[in-house]
């Protein structure tokens, strides 16, 4: 139940994702797979910042669309230990859309992943 975008984003295929995103409508990027993850959630885990940037530039709402287990892309990046992705997503995620528990979870994930910077 993954789209081509989900697969390419999860695999870190930057150029392919950038071309797909150009052809898509902003709302198309909000599609979720059977686990509830958007392609940005998978990109967050892959750690390829340029992929996330291409998607967020097209649809700035994406960082607040939760995936599997209600995880935000920022949390997924932190849990995966992807420091560059965490820094990027932190810069584009509207913290008004995060709960206090989200903040705690992200903090714990960064510490667990040894992302002290």
N, C-alpha and C positions, 0 to 999 in steps of 0.2 A: 504493500500500500504506500510505498514511497514514490514520490515523483522523481523525475530526472534531476530536478533541482536539489531535492533532499540527498540523493545519492552522490551527486557531484560535490555538494557542499561538505558532506560528511567525509568524503575522500580527499578533500583539499584541492580540487581541480579549479584553480582560480580563473583561468582564461575561459573555460567552459561555462562556469557560473556567471561570469561577467556578461557573456554573450546571451545566455538564457535570460538574465535579468533585464537586459535591454529590450527583449521581446515581450516581456510580461507587463501586465497591469500591476500597480502597487498592491491591490487587494489579493492578487494571485500569490504574492509572497507570504500571505497569512495562512495558506493551506497547511493543515496539520496531517501528519501520517497517522497510522493506526495507534501509535503510542501517544499521540497528542503533541508531538514535537513539530515545530516549524523548521524550515531549512536553516534559519538562523540558530536555532538550538544545536543543530548538528554542526554548523560552522563554528559555534562557540567551543564545542568539544574538540574540533579539529585544530583550532588555534590559528587559522589563516586569516589574519586581520583584514586583508584586502577583500576577501569574500564577504565578510560581515559588513564592511564599509559599502560595498556595491549594493547590498540588499538594504541597508539602513538609509543610504542616500535616496533610494527609490521609495522606501516606506519607513518613515521615522517612528511609526508606532511599533515596529517589530520588537524592540528591546523589552517591551512590557507585555508581550504575548507569552504566556506561560506554556511550558511544555509538560512532559511527563512528570507526574508527582507534583504538579503546580510549580515546577522550577523555572526561574527566569533564565534567560540566556547568560546573564552575568553570573548567576550562581553556578550554572553548568561550566562556564569557563574557569571559575575559581576552583571548583571541585576537580576539574581536569588538570589543574596546575598550569594553565596557559596565561602567563603573566601579561604578555603583550595584548592578548585578547581581553583580559580583565581590564587593563588600563583603557583600551578603546571603548569597551562597552560601558564602563563607568562614566566616560565622557559623554555618551549619547543616551544614557538611560535617565529618564525623568524620575528623580527620587521621590516625587510626590505619588508615583504609582507603586512604590514599594512600602511594605508594612514594616513595623518594628521587628517582627520575626524574620522577615527577609534580610534585614540588615544584620541580625545576629547570625543567621545561617551563612551569609556571605562572609562575614568575619571569621567564623569557625572554619569554613572551607578554605579561606586563604591561609589561615594558620596551619591547618592540616596539610595543605599542599606546599607549605614553606614559602609562601609568597609574601615576604616581609616588606618588600619595597612598596 
